[in-house]
Amino acid sequence: MVTPLGKMTSDSPGRPAPWRYNAVWGTSHVSIAEARNAVRTLLTRAGHRPEHRPGQDAELVVSELVTNAVRHAPGPCGLLLEIPPGADQLRIAVSDSSPALPRRRAPDPQRVGGHGLLLVHLLCKQVHTVTLNVGKQVVALLPLPAPAG
């Protein structure tokens, strides 16, 4: 199930609404490319230039978190992207069905793989995990510059 990209209505009259994208995938239908495309489209609609560094960072963070959910958890996963009014950050939330908390591995230049969560922590101003009734949700806040134009 995918909620189309767009500006959602605000709960408070007169208050600007965030830009939002939401998707839930079964394990056999997860598309990392679709998730990266959603980030690019959402950033563009919110006035950001996805080809600039923050947009590339956002694609990397989404790719890493969704890939980890698919690789380490059975069952479906979900992606929620939000850019609040003011557009100064991107909130990335990835949920999966595993109760196991993600763990950063120590950097090892000799190891192939296992560096993604470290990169997510380096790029984001905040990363935390919320335990759900079934599984967990990893939430990352990525700073964004002022929107273009």
C-alpha positions as CSV (number, residue, x, y, z in Angstrom):
1,M,0.0,0.0,0.0
2,V,1.4,3.4,-1.0
3,T,0.0,6.8,0.1
4,P,0.8,9.2,-2.8
5,L,3.4,11.8,-2.3
6,G,1.8,15.1,-1.4
7,K,1.1,17.7,1.1
8,M,-1.2,16.4,3.8
9,T,-3.9,18.4,5.5
10,S,-3.0,20.0,8.8
11,D,-4.8,19.1,12.0
12,S,-4.9,22.8,12.9
13,P,-6.7,25.3,10.7
14,G,-4.2,27.9,9.4
15,R,-1.2,25.8,10.2
16,P,0.9,24.5,7.3
17,A,0.9,20.8,6.7
18,P,4.0,18.6,6.2
19,W,4.9,17.0,3.0
20,R,4.5,13.2,3.4
21,Y,5.0,9.9,1.7
22,N,4.0,6.5,3.2
23,A,4.5,3.0,1.8
24,V,4.2,-0.6,3.2
25,W,5.7,-3.5,1.4
26,G,5.5,-7.2,1.6
27,T,8.9,-9.0,1.7
28,S,8.7,-10.0,-1.9
29,H,7.8,-6.6,-3.3
30,V,10.3,-4.2,-1.6
31,S,11.8,-1.8,-4.1
32,I,14.8,0.1,-2.8
33,A,14.8,2.1,-6.1
34,E,11.1,3.0,-5.4
35,A,12.1,4.3,-2.0
36,R,14.9,6.4,-3.4
37,N,12.6,7.8,-6.0
38,A,10.1,8.7,-3.4
39,V,12.8,10.7,-1.5
40,R,13.8,12.6,-4.7
41,T,10.2,13.4,-5.6
42,L,9.3,14.5,-2.0
43,L,12.3,16.7,-1.8
44,T,11.5,18.3,-5.2
45,R,7.9,19.0,-4.2
46,A,9.0,20.6,-0.9
47,G,11.4,22.9,-2.8
48,H,14.7,21.1,-2.4
49,R,17.2,20.1,-5.1
50,P,17.5,16.3,-4.8
51,E,20.7,16.3,-6.8
52,H,22.5,18.4,-4.1
53,R,24.4,16.8,-1.2
54,P,21.4,16.7,1.3
55,G,19.3,14.9,-1.3
56,Q,22.0,12.4,-2.0
57,D,22.4,11.9,1.8
58,A,18.6,11.3,2.1
59,E,18.7,8.6,-0.6
60,L,21.6,6.9,1.1
61,V,19.9,6.9,4.5
62,V,16.6,5.6,3.1
63,S,18.4,2.9,1.1
64,E,20.4,1.7,4.1
65,L,17.4,1.7,6.5
66,V,15.0,-0.1,4.1
67,T,17.7,-2.6,3.1
68,N,18.4,-3.4,6.7
69,A,14.6,-3.9,7.3
70,V,14.4,-6.3,4.4
71,R,17.6,-8.1,5.2
72,H,17.2,-8.6,8.9
73,A,13.4,-8.9,9.5
74,P,10.8,-11.3,8.3
75,G,7.6,-10.0,7.0
76,P,6.5,-6.6,5.7
77,C,8.3,-3.3,6.2
78,G,7.1,0.3,6.0
79,L,8.6,3.7,5.0
80,L,7.3,7.1,6.2
81,L,9.0,10.3,4.9
82,E,8.0,13.7,6.3
83,I,9.2,17.2,5.7
84,P,7.6,19.6,8.2
85,P,6.6,23.1,7.4
86,G,9.8,25.1,7.2
87,A,11.4,22.2,5.4
88,D,14.5,22.2,7.6
89,Q,14.7,18.4,8.1
90,L,13.5,15.1,6.6
91,R,12.1,12.6,9.0
92,I,12.7,9.1,7.8
93,A,10.9,6.2,9.6
94,V,11.3,2.6,8.6
95,S,9.4,-0.1,10.4
96,D,9.8,-3.9,10.3
97,S,8.6,-7.0,12.1
98,S,11.7,-7.9,14.0
99,P,12.0,-7.0,17.7
100,A,15.8,-7.0,17.5
101,L,17.2,-3.5,17.8
102,P,19.7,-2.4,15.2
103,R,23.3,-2.1,16.3
104,R,26.2,-0.2,14.9
105,R,29.3,-2.2,14.2
106,A,32.7,-0.9,14.9
107,P,34.3,0.5,11.7
108,D,36.5,-2.1,10.0
109,P,38.0,-1.1,6.7
110,Q,38.7,-4.8,6.0
111,R,35.1,-5.8,6.3
112,V,32.8,-5.9,3.3
113,G,29.4,-4.5,4.4
114,G,28.1,-3.7,7.8
115,H,28.9,0.0,7.6
116,G,25.4,1.3,6.7
117,L,24.1,2.1,10.2
118,L,27.3,4.0,11.0
119,L,26.8,6.1,7.9
120,V,23.2,6.8,8.9
121,H,24.4,8.0,12.3
122,L,27.1,10.2,10.7
123,L,24.6,11.9,8.3
124,C,21.6,12.4,10.6
125,K,21.3,14.7,13.6
126,Q,19.3,12.1,15.4
127,V,18.6,8.3,15.0
128,H,16.5,6.3,17.5
129,T,14.5,3.2,17.6
130,V,10.9,2.8,18.8
131,T,9.7,-0.6,19.9
132,L,6.3,-1.4,18.5
133,N,3.7,-4.1,19.4
134,V,5.1,-6.1,16.5
135,G,8.7,-5.2,15.6
136,K,10.2,-1.8,15.6
137,Q,10.6,1.6,13.8
138,V,13.9,3.2,13.2
139,V,13.6,7.0,13.0
140,A,16.3,9.3,11.5
141,L,16.2,13.0,11.3
142,L,18.3,14.4,8.4
143,P,18.9,18.2,8.4
144,L,18.0,20.0,5.2
145,P,19.1,23.5,4.0
146,A,16.6,26.2,3.2
147,P,14.5,25.1,0.1
148,A,15.7,26.4,-3.3
149,G,13.9,29.4,-4.8
